[in-house]
Amino acid sequence: QVQLVESGGGLVQTGGSLRLSCAASGRTFSMYAMGWFRPAPGKEREFVAAISRLGVTTYYADSVKGRFTISRDNAKNTVYLQMNSLKPDDTAVYFCAARLSAAITTNDYNSWGQGTQVTVSS
């Protein structure tokens, strides 16, 4: 399994931006679809965004569409989540995840990082 380490979280004001990074170990990163998730009331982890193995296809939750952008650099074994126009409701620990198959919007991923805290102040 691939090992994942997130970074880039922090405290930001409403309307601000952050870019999260998730670095993966191993030499087969391009074989993994990647996703970002966060906890939500009544759910263990809520889908935020996902990207296909070669970065051709992306998926977003309705709540972040138009504000967040997921991207990846397979040469650097890294996936990113650019978060703009942040709202207090975006406050959460953000987890990245890897799936050795097609990108999906459920939490059926094989590997998970430890998470990075994002706090949006009002």
C-alpha positions in Angstrom: 0.0 0.0 0.0 1.0 3.6 -0.6 1.9 5.8 2.4 0.3 9.2 2.4 1.3 12.4 4.3 -0.8 15.5 4.2 0.4 19.1 4.8 -0.7 22.7 4.2 -3.5 23.0 6.7 -3.8 26.0 9.0 -6.0 28.9 10.2 -7.5 31.2 7.6 -10.2 33.9 7.6 -13.5 33.5 5.8 -12.9 34.1 2.1 -9.3 33.1 2.3 -7.4 30.3 0.5 -5.2 27.3 1.4 -3.5 24.7 -0.6 -3.3 21.2 0.8 -0.7 18.7 -0.4 -0.5 15.0 0.0 2.8 13.3 -0.7 2.8 9.6 -1.5 5.5 7.0 -1.1 6.5 4.5 -3.7 7.0 4.5 -7.4 3.5 3.5 -8.6 1.7 6.7 -7.7 0.2 7.0 -11.2 -1.6 3.7 -10.6 -3.7 5.3 -7.8 -6.8 7.4 -8.0 -6.7 10.0 -5.3 -9.4 11.6 -3.1 -9.8 14.2 -0.4 -12.3 13.6 2.4 -13.3 15.4 5.7 -15.5 14.3 8.6 -19.1 15.5 8.6 -22.1 15.2 11.0 -23.5 11.7 10.8 -20.7 10.5 8.6 -17.3 9.1 9.2 -15.8 10.9 6.2 -17.5 13.1 3.6 -16.3 13.1 0.1 -14.7 16.4 -1.0 -12.9 15.8 -4.3 -11.3 13.0 -6.3 -9.0 12.8 -9.3 -8.3 9.9 -11.8 -4.9 8.2 -12.1 -3.7 10.4 -14.9 -5.5 13.6 -13.7 -7.9 13.6 -16.7 -11.1 13.4 -14.7 -12.0 15.2 -11.5 -15.0 14.9 -9.2 -16.3 17.4 -6.6 -18.9 17.5 -3.8 -21.6 20.0 -4.5 -20.6 21.9 -1.4 -17.1 22.7 -2.8 -17.7 22.8 -6.5 -16.4 26.1 -8.0 -14.3 26.8 -4.9 -11.9 23.8 -4.6 -9.6 22.4 -7.3 -7.9 19.0 -7.1 -4.8 18.3 -9.1 -1.9 16.0 -9.1 1.8 15.9 -10.2 2.7 12.3 -10.8 6.4 13.2 -11.2 6.3 14.4 -7.7 4.0 11.8 -6.3 1.8 14.5 -4.9 -1.9 15.4 -5.0 -3.1 18.9 -4.2 -6.3 20.5 -3.1 -6.5 24.2 -3.8 -9.2 25.7 -1.5 -10.5 29.2 -2.3 -13.4 31.3 -0.9 -13.2 29.3 2.3 -16.2 29.3 4.7 -16.4 28.4 8.4 -18.3 25.2 7.4 -15.1 24.1 5.6 -13.4 23.7 9.0 -12.4 20.1 9.4 -9.5 17.7 9.3 -8.8 16.9 5.7 -7.7 13.4 4.7 -6.2 12.3 1.5 -6.8 8.8 0.2 -5.5 6.5 -2.5 -7.4 3.8 -4.4 -5.7 1.3 -6.7 -8.4 1.6 -9.3 -10.8 4.2 -10.7 -11.6 7.4 -8.8 -14.9 7.2 -6.9 -16.8 9.5 -4.6 -17.4 7.1 -1.8 -14.9 6.3 0.9 -13.9 2.9 -0.5 -10.2 3.8 -0.7 -7.3 1.5 0.2 -4.9 3.9 1.9 -5.4 7.0 4.1 -3.2 9.7 5.4 -3.2 11.1 9.0 -5.0 14.3 8.1 -4.3 18.0 8.2 -6.4 20.5 10.2 -8.1 23.4 8.3 -9.8 26.1 10.5 -11.7 28.9 8.9 -12.5 31.8 11.2 -15.6 33.9 10.8 
